[in-house]
Amino acid sequence: MTVDDTGSGADGDGRVDPEPAPDSADPGEDPLALRLEGLILGAERRYTPFQAARSAGVSMELASRFWRAMGFADIGQAKALTEADVLALRRLAGLVEAGLLSEAMAVQVARSTGQTTARLAEWQIDSFLEGLTEPPEPGMTRTEVTYPIVELLLPELQEFLVYVWRRQLAASAGRVIQAGDDEEMVDRRLAVGFADLVGFTRLTRRMEEEELGELVEAFETTSADLVAARGGRLVKTLGDEVLYAADDAGTAAEIALLLVETMANDETMPELRVGIAFGTVTTRMGDVFGTTVNLASRLTSIAPKDAVLVDTAFAEELIRTRDAPASEAAAAEEAAAAEKEGEEPPVYRFALQPMWQRPVRGLGVVEPWLLTRRGSGGGEP
């Protein structure tokens, strides 16, 4: 919950203004909602925003910045905050005071955590708890079963959340440690891919909302599983589109082709198109930015149905790592030379076919390459 700092806090000479009188509690609030809030937060409402800031030993201005960064609505001067809110505020402010985080970084921590957990909480309530709290017997209301279900699930979900967070933190820290230098921790060379469902806008007009929701969920779930299993990282999903990243071009190429092949084998799914680019990427709050990301997005928009387009830098990286030949003629020459020497010819996983150069909005003229598997229309087995 955020606060309204108007008229509260310290003035220029450090004196604290008198505390505004708290708003009266909303008589229309649902008693069960209040009980659930107390159960989930583990504490009862005790503080107005002014009281919470004063108890945590921080200014109203900083308290407001933290609470707004976490994504909560202004609450004026109602008694709506708990001991846990004060403790969280004190901890963040303590990290700043100790010099471990700058104030701007502390706000960023609050914002990234709030945005991530907000989506998780919405999903759990909409998809998970909604199904579990269906009345088990005629005559029972959802209200009568919600509280005990939440009471049972809460500790288990909390432990699982902490476990997954630690696992993700360890994986992310490992990637940072492997970076060549400090600059690579922020600006890294990555392969970035977009996968986009073709004709999704038309589908939204024809399909019922429930069907559309099931299709999107199936697409996101399948994509997330494939990306994770092959060693990539799912950056975000946008309904009909997923954005992923990989440390090397070979991994990104394998993920892209698997996505196309998997969706093509599912009759309920529309066609898919994928665009990949390789280059320097700026990472912020778990997201990726920069020209490389923009180029991958543009390549996706011009890719044929059920096909993968890559940029020149990506193609060159596949050739450098010997995941793809420079050309089919070069591959044939290498095979002939190996056979003459009685050696095994080189084995390539992918084939690259240069396409016509074309102007791409905002990025000038690019030369896309069609990525296929060897023996699937892009080269000899």
Secondary structure, 3 states (H helix, E strand, C coil): CECCCCCCCECCCCCECCCCCCECCCCCCCHHHHHHHHHHHCCCCCECHHHHHHHHCCCHHHHHHHHHHCCCCECCCECCECHHHHHHHHHHHHHHHCCCCCHHHHHHHHHHHHHHHHHHHHHHHHHHHHHHCCCCCCCCCHHHHHHHHHHHHHHHHHHHHHHHHHHHHHHHHHHHHCCCCHHHHCEEEEEEEEEEECCHHHHHHHCCHHHHHHHHHHHHHHHHHHHHHCCCEEEEECCCEEEEEECCHHHHHHHHHHHHHHHHCCCCCCCEEEEEEEEEEEEECCEEECHHHHHHHHHHHHCCCCEEEECHHHHHHHHHCCCCCCCHHHHHHHHHHHHHCCCCCCCCCEEEEECCCEEECCCEEECCEEEEECCCCCCCC
